[in-house]
Amino acid sequence: MKLLLVSERFWPEGSGGTLATYLIAKLIASYSDFRITVITGTPNPAHIDGVRFIIDKAFRIRHKPLRWLYFLKPTVRERYKGLLKEFDIVYIPYGYFLIPLAKELDKRVVVHLHDYQPVSYNSVILCNQQSGFVQEVRNELVFELLEHGNIKYAIIGSLLAPFITKLSNSWIKEADVVICVSQRQAEIISDLVPELAHKIRIIYNPLPETPQVEVKFKQSTFTYSGGDSYIKGFFVFMQATLMFLKRRGDTKFLLLGRYGEIYKELVRRLNNTFAGKFKVFGYLSHEDTLRLYSKSHAVLFPSICEEPLPYTVIEAMIMGTLPIASKIGGIPEIVQGTYAEKMLFPVNNVNEIIDRMEEVLSLSREQLINIGSELREAILNRFNQEVIAQRLLAVFSE
């Protein structure tokens, strides 16, 4: 069976969604029945044995409306129509503009949602976000300003948001199957686009390869990997840590991800006040990130959006570390029935974050090891690779 995988970005670019796409491609490629071709804008995608890559720089056109308009050009459509004819299945994690073209050729189309692009211009659903034309314009304006600080794109994006979302929505409706990665994501999509409800299949993302679990730092240490992202809860994290350090000055905080100069300077000033309790690592390799998770007493995840199925929480647990995470999106599904369920807190509730950190530091080293082993076992059972593979194969074979 010949499968075309369409992903505007491919691992190691991107984040959780592209990691999942890479792992799925690798998993499916291990079955001899499938011959996979990946088309992406990533210039150096992660190698997968037996998988062919086609690099198209047009996928890297930054502004979404311009990128989509490019692929609607007649000459581009004809070129892609010739390409699509070669395949039995078109599998699209990212690149919905090719759905109508694939359906013109009567190809089976499977869309895999790792965000909320069909119902949100910026692909994000914030906590308690309201729907409607006016709200959508407002949400995009606030998102671009707080997440990227870009006034130009905030104005353009907010004006285009309702129309682009409607277009994306119409394309998704043509798909044969829509894969959601959590029950919560499926509920949100079904509520906002009822026509998709009967097409949705819920399949968890595969687990990444992980290094060995390591010994915890001797000093009380928490890791945060959301960068200066507004939606990942950077400001919530900072507020909680500053309050916590006034109680427990012997604690260290490790910061991973992208940080603008203004926030790096903020951390430098805070380190002068709190004797170097913050350390900014910036971007690390995936393996080094997992090692830091393993050594930490807990991983902080104060996201303020409906996370479909965040790898950060999964990876913390598989590395034997408690996640202290917002009770939102697919997170409760990940931690259900484990000690980590007790570590959830209401979105934006700084006092409860502090209480959870206090509870973690009240645990003995032996307790942390035992809890970590239980977390790891729970994740391996819940995200069973063979079960995930069989569910994916069933979708492709329907």
Backbone hydrogen bonds, N-H to C=O, Kabsch-Sander energy under -0.5 kcal/mol:
donor,donor_aa,acceptor,acceptor_aa,energy
3,L,1,M,-0.6
3,L,35,R,-2.6
4,L,89,I,-2.7
5,L,3,L,-0.6
5,L,37,T,-3.2
6,V,4,L,-0.6
6,V,91,Y,-2.7
7,S,5,L,-0.6
7,S,39,I,-2.3
8,E,94,Y,-0.6
11,W,18,T,-0.7
13,E,10,F,-2.1
19,L,15,S,-2.2
20,A,16,G,-2.5
21,T,17,G,-2.0
22,Y,18,T,-2.3
23,L,19,L,-2.5
24,I,20,A,-2.5
25,A,21,T,-2.5
26,K,22,Y,-2.3
27,L,23,L,-2.2
28,I,24,I,-2.9
29,A,25,A,-2.2
30,S,26,K,-0.7
30,S,27,L,-0.7
31,Y,28,I,-1.8
32,S,30,S,-0.5
34,F,31,Y,-1.8
35,R,1,M,-2.7
36,I,34,F,-0.5
37,T,3,L,-2.5
38,V,52,R,-3.2
39,I,5,L,-2.8
40,T,54,I,-2.2
41,G,8,E,-1.7
46,A,11,W,-3.2
51,V,48,I,-2.1
52,R,36,I,-2.1
54,I,38,V,-3.0
56,D,40,T,-2.7
56,D,54,I,-0.6
57,K,55,I,-0.5
59,F,56,D,-1.8
60,R,57,K,-2.2
61,I,58,A,-1.6
67,R,63,H,-2.3
68,W,64,K,-2.7
69,L,65,P,-2.3
70,Y,66,L,-1.9
71,F,67,R,-1.5
72,L,69,L,-1.1
73,K,70,Y,-1.4
77,R,73,K,-2.8
78,E,74,P,-2.3
79,R,75,T,-1.8
80,Y,76,V,-2.5
81,K,77,R,-2.4
82,G,78,E,-1.9
83,L,79,R,-1.4
84,L,80,Y,-3.0
85,K,81,K,-1.4
86,E,83,L,-1.6
87,F,84,L,-1.8
88,D,2,K,-2.3
89,I,2,K,-1.9
90,V,108,R,-2.9
91,Y,4,L,-3.2
91,Y,89,I,-0.6
92,I,90,V,-0.6
92,I,110,V,-3.1
94,Y,6,V,-1.8
98,L,95,G,-1.7
99,I,96,Y,-2.1
102,A,98,L,-2.2
103,K,99,I,-2.4
104,E,100,P,-1.9
105,L,101,L,-1.0
106,D,103,K,-1.5
107,K,102,A,-2.4
108,R,88,D,-1.2
110,V,90,V,-2.4
110,V,108,R,-0.5
111,V,109,V,-0.5
111,V,177,V,-2.7
112,H,92,I,-1.9
113,L,111,V,-0.6
113,L,179,I,-2.9
114,H,112,H,-0.6
116,Y,123,S,-1.9
119,V,116,Y,-1.8
120,S,116,Y,-1.2
123,S,120,S,-1.6
126,L,124,V,-0.5
127,C,304,I,-2.6
129,Q,126,L,-2.0
136,E,132,G,-2.6
137,V,133,F,-1.9
138,R,134,V,-2.3
139,N,135,Q,-3.3
140,E,136,E,-2.0
141,L,137,V,-2.0
142,V,138,R,-2.6
143,F,139,N,-2.6
144,E,140,E,-2.5
145,L,141,L,-1.8
146,L,142,V,-2.7
147,E,143,F,-3.0
148,H,143,F,-0.5
148,H,144,E,-1.5
149,G,144,E,-1.2
150,N,144,E,-1.3
151,I,149,G,-0.7
154,A,150,N,-1.8
155,I,151,I,-2.3
156,I,152,K,-2.4
157,G,153,Y,-2.8
158,S,154,A,-2.0
159,L,155,I,-1.7
160,L,156,I,-2.0
161,A,157,G,-2.2
163,F,160,L,-0.7
164,I,160,L,-2.6
165,T,161,A,-2.5
166,K,162,P,-1.6
167,L,163,F,-2.0
168,S,164,I,-2.8
169,N,165,T,-2.7
170,S,166,K,-2.1
171,W,167,L,-1.9
172,I,168,S,-2.4
173,K,169,N,-1.7
174,E,171,W,-1.5
175,A,172,I,-1.8
176,D,109,V,-2.0
177,V,109,V,-1.5
178,V,199,K,-2.1
179,I,111,V,-3.4
180,C,178,V,-0.5
180,C,201,R,-2.7
186,A,182,S,-2.1
187,E,183,Q,-2.2
188,I,184,R,-2.2
189,I,185,Q,-2.5
190,S,186,A,-2.5
191,D,187,E,-2.3
192,L,188,I,-2.1
193,V,189,I,-2.7
196,L,193,V,-2.3
197,A,194,P,-1.2
199,K,196,L,-1.8
200,I,196,L,-0.9
200,I,197,A,-0.8
201,R,178,V,-2.2
203,I,180,C,-2.5
203,I,201,R,-0.6
217,F,295,K,-2.8
222,F,252,K,-2.4
223,T,298,A,-1.9
224,Y,254,L,-2.9
225,S,300,L,-0.6
227,G,256,L,-1.7
228,D,258,R,-2.5
229,S,226,G,-1.3
233,G,230,Y,-1.3
234,F,229,S,-2.2
237,F,233,G,-2.9
238,M,234,F,-2.6
239,Q,235,F,-2.0
240,A,236,V,-2.4
241,T,237,F,-2.6
242,L,238,M,-2.2
243,M,239,Q,-1.7
244,F,240,A,-2.3
245,L,241,T,-2.6
246,K,242,L,-0.9
247,R,243,M,-0.6
247,R,244,F,-1.3
248,R,244,F,-3.2
251,T,248,R,-1.1
252,K,220,S,-2.9
253,F,277,K,-3.1
254,L,222,F,-2.7
255,L,279,K,-3.0
256,L,224,Y,-2.9
256,L,254,L,-0.5
257,G,282,G,-2.2
263,Y,260,G,-0.8
264,K,260,G,-2.1
265,E,261,E,-2.4
266,L,262,I,-1.4
267,V,263,Y,-2.3
268,R,264,K,-2.2
269,R,265,E,-2.2
270,L,266,L,-2.3
271,N,267,V,-2.4
272,N,268,R,-1.1
273,T,269,R,-1.3
274,F,270,L,-3.2
276,G,271,N,-2.2
279,K,253,F,-2.3
281,F,255,L,-3.1
281,F,279,K,-0.7
282,G,255,L,-1.2
289,T,285,S,-2.3
290,L,286,H,-2.1
291,R,287,E,-1.8
292,L,288,D,-2.0
293,Y,289,T,-2.1
294,S,290,L,-2.2
295,K,291,R,-1.9
296,S,292,L,-1.4
297,H,221,T,-2.8
298,A,221,T,-1.0
299,V,322,L,-2.3
300,L,223,T,-3.0
301,F,324,I,-2.9
303,S,301,F,-0.5
304,I,231,I,-2.6
305,C,231,I,-0.5
306,E,125,I,-3.4
307,E,305,C,-2.0
314,I,310,P,-1.5
315,E,311,Y,-3.8
316,A,312,T,-2.1
317,M,313,V,-1.8
318,I,314,I,-2.4
319,M,315,E,-1.4
320,G,317,M,-1.8
321,T,316,A,-2.6
322,L,297,H,-0.6
324,I,299,V,-3.0
325,A,323,P,-0.8
326,S,301,F,-2.1
327,K,345,F,-2.5
328,I,326,S,-1.6
330,G,307,E,-3.6
331,I,328,I,-1.6
334,I,330,G,-1.4
335,V,331,I,-1.9
336,Q,332,P,-1.1
338,T,335,V,-2.1
341,E,335,V,-0.6
341,E,338,T,-1.4
342,K,339,Y,-1.5
343,M,340,A,-1.0
344,L,341,E,-1.1
345,F,325,A,-1.7
349,N,346,P,-2.1
350,V,348,N,-1.4
353,I,349,N,-1.5
354,I,350,V,-2.2
355,D,351,N,-2.0
356,R,352,E,-2.2
357,M,353,I,-2.2
358,E,354,I,-2.4
359,E,355,D,-2.2
360,V,356,R,-2.2
361,L,357,M,-2.1
362,S,358,E,-0.9
362,S,359,E,-0.6
363,L,359,E,-0.5
363,L,360,V,-1.3
368,L,364,S,-2.4
369,I,365,R,-2.0
370,N,366,E,-2.4
371,I,367,Q,-2.8
372,G,368,L,-2.4
373,S,369,I,-2.1
374,E,370,N,-1.9
375,L,371,I,-2.5
376,R,372,G,-2.3
377,E,373,S,-2.1
378,A,374,E,-2.2
379,I,375,L,-2.3
380,L,376,R,-2.3
381,N,377,E,-1.8
382,R,378,A,-2.5
383,F,379,I,-2.7
384,N,381,N,-0.8
388,I,384,N,-2.3
389,A,385,Q,-2.5
390,Q,386,E,-2.3
391,R,387,V,-2.0
392,L,388,I,-2.1
393,L,389,A,-2.6
394,A,390,Q,-2.0
395,V,391,R,-1.7
396,F,392,L,-2.2
397,S,393,L,-1.4
398,E,394,A,-0.7
398,E,395,V,-0.7
